[in-house]
Amino acid sequence: MATHPENTLPAFAEALRLGVGMIEFDVQLTRDGALVLMHDDTIDRTTDRQGRVADLTLSELREADAGMRKHPQFAGTRIPTFEETLAMMPKDLWLNCHLKGRGELGAATARAIAKAGRLHQAFLAAGAEAAVAAREAVPGILICNMDRQANNADYAKRTIAMKAEFIQLSGKGEIDPALIGELHAAGVRVNYYSCKTLEVARRLLAAGVDFPLVDDPAAFAPLAKEMGW
């Protein structure tokens, strides 16, 4: 999203070109029950139209230009559906599906992942209500605990207790290797938001973080080369 319009197919295509191991995006439900990608509750900030995603139909959302505000070269970019996004993704890439909603969204997204044959390498970053609904709809769905707590033992213990497969830690680069070790011992992979510099990325990786989340993958290419990725 540093160089391309966020939550769009052109941004994903560039991330794939750069060889990332995970792509994070945000999923919401439209008024008529379609799954689309959008971070904010409204489309005001990232498109040339206005309105709440939940109040608009898929057809209405498709009329919005989701690229112009980033740069004129992206004019004509449309808000993608979740299904379109799944269809363009390689099968060996982790998909970090951040749910911007509750139970109904959790169930619908889980079913779409199962239908696309992506249960092996996609997970729902979700609150408790959406996670429960998703697991009821698709028992095999993978979950990331998204309480967005900082790095502390209570958050780790809650994540382990709910049998989540991922956790998202957040902060400014601070990390406790012992906490990472506890999570790994329980089979929990660790995402970290956010990572702004190569120095922070090196520190996170040395502590055992599995996936530092970055806005500009190209800026971290030197580290990828350094690590032999």
N, C-alpha and C positions, 0 to 999 in steps of 0.2 A: 504493500500500500504506500510505500515511500515514493514509488515511481509510477505506479499504475492505479487506476480507479479501484478502490477496495471492493471485495466481494463480487468480482466480475471475472468472466472467462479470460479476457486478455491478461489480467493479473495472474491468474492460475497458469496460463500458458507460459508466461515469463518465469514463474517460480519453477515450473517443470524443466524449462530450458536450463536453469541454473543448478538443477540437481538436488533440490531440497528433499528431506526425508519425511516431512510432514507439512500439510497445508491446513491452516485454521480458517474457518469461515463461519458466518452466523446465519441461522435458519429461523424463519418465521412462517406463520400461517396467514394467508390472505383471507378476505371476507368470504370467498367462495371455496375455502379449504385447500388451496394450492400451497405447496411448499416453495418458498422463494428465499433468496439470500439478501439480507439487509441487516446492518448492525443496529441502527437507531430504530426507535418506534415509528418514526416518520421518515419519509423520503426527501425531506426538505434540504438537508445538508449535502447530500451526494448526488442529487438529480436536479433536473430543470423543472420538476413539478413539486407539488406539496400534498400532504395528507398522511394519515396513519396507515401503515401496512395492513393492519387488521380491519380497516374500514374500506379498503379498496379491493377490487377484483383483480385477478391475474391479468385480464385484458387491459384494465386501466393502468396497472403497473407497467405493462409492456410498452405503453405509450411514452413513458418517461425515458429521458436520455441520462444514462448513469455514467457517462464518460466525460462530457464536456467540462464539467467543473474541475476535473483534474487537469485536462489539457485538451485543446482542440483536436489533437491527433486521435483522441479516443471518441470523438463525436459519433453518435449512433450506437454506442454500446448499450445493451439492454440489461435490465435486472434479470439474472438467470434463475431458472428453477433449480431446485435441488436435484431433480432427475437429470437435467442437462449437465450439471456439475459432476455427478457420479459417472456419467457416460464418458467424460473426457479424461478421467483420472486413471493412471496406470494401476494395476492390481497390486503392485509392491510398494505403494505409497500410503503412509498413515494419513487418514482423514480425521481431522479434529473438528467435529460438528457441534458448534456452540449453539445451544438452544435458547432462543429468546421467547420463552413461553413455558407453559406448564404441562399438565397431563395430556391433553389432546395432542399437543405438538410432539411430546415425547413418543407417544404411541405411533403417530403417523410417520415420524422420521425413522423410527426403528423398523417399521414395516417396509419403508422404501429402501433402506439399507439391505434388508434381508432379500427383497425382490431383486436387487441389483447384484446379489452375490458378493457383498462386501463385508460380511460379518467378521471375516478374519482380520481386517485391517482398517476398520473405521470405528470410532467411538463417539458417544454423546457426552459432551461437556455440559452438565445439567445440574439444576437444583434437585432437591429430594423428590418433590412431587412428580416432576417430569421423568426422573430416573425410575421411580416405582412403576409408573404407567408404561414406560418403554419396556421394562423387564416383564411386565404382565403380557404385553403384546408380543414380544419376541424374547423369550427367556435367555437366549444366547447373546444378546446385545452387550457390547462393552461400554462401561461407564467411567467417566472422569468426574471426580468430586470437584464441584465448582463453587464451593462456599467462599472462594477468594480470600481465604485467611492468609496471614503472613506465615512465616516458618515457625511452627510451634508444635509441641508434642500432642496437644489435644486434637488439633486438626488432623494430624497423621493417624492418631488412634481412631478417630471417627471414620476416616477413609478406609482404614483396614477393616473396621467393624462392619461397614456396609458392603464389604467385598468388592469395592471398586477396583478396576484394573489400572486406572490412572489417577493422579492427583495434579492439580495446578497450584503451584506455589507462586507467590507474588512478592515483589519487593524491588529494591534498588541494587540487587546483586549480592545481598547478604545471604549466606547459606550455612547450614550446619551439616557437615558430612555424616555425623552420627545419625541424624534424622533421616538422611537419604538412605543410609545403610539399613535402618529399621524398616523403611518402606520397601526397599528392594527385597529384604528378607521375607516380606509378606507377599511378594509378587506384584508390587505396585510400581508402575513406571512413573517417572517424574517429569512434568512439564514446568517451565519457569517463565513467568511473564513479569517484567519484560527485560530484554537484553539489548542494550543500546550500543555497546562498544566491544571491540575484540578482547580487551582486557577482562571485561566482565564475563564474556563467553568462555574464555580460558578458565577463569575461576570457577564458573558453574560446572563446566565439564570435568574439571579436576576433582570437584566435590561429589561427582556422580550423577549430576542432572542428565537425564536422557535426551531432552529436547528443549534447548533454549529457544524461546519464541521471539522472532525478530521481524521488523517491518521492512527491512532492506536487505534481502539475502545476498545481493551482489556485493555489498560492503563486507560480507563475511567470507567471501571466496578465498582470501589468503589463509584464513584459519582452516577451511576445508582442505586446502592443499597441504597445509602444515600437518594436519591430522591424518592425511592419506586417504581421504574420503573420495 
